[in-house]
Amino acid sequence: MLFLVVVLYLTTTINCVSSARTFTPSPGAVLTRLTVDSQTGRVYVGAVNHIYQLDRNLSQVVDVNTGPVQDNKDCEYFDRDGQPDCPNLQTSSTNNYNQVTISLHCDIYPII
């Protein structure tokens, strides 16, 4: 089995000594997008079935599981819990490919 290992490096210089910081996602995770919030230094990483929030030192703060979900490409209606609401269609487990990761600020809280 082939595991995709992706490591992000952030190099900082402290007292003329260079150190590398790393982030290693969950085993088998496939990373799709990366965004750095210029105001806070937070790093947001989109992946298949996950969105990670890292601090400026690349330490993981949050790992949000976004899939897989039960879905059908022909179902356009969802209930309040975000589940497909198409009783006549058969659903299957579908991966969530997080393709857009942006950081917007609205007053106090960032919107991701």
Buried (B, 14 or more C-beta within 10 A) or exposed (E): EEEEEEEBEBEEEEEEEEEEBEBEBEEEBEBBBBBBBEEEEBBBBBBBBBBBBBBBEBEBEEBEEBBEBEBBEEBEEEEEEEEBEBEEEEBEEBEBBBEEBEBEEEEEEBEB
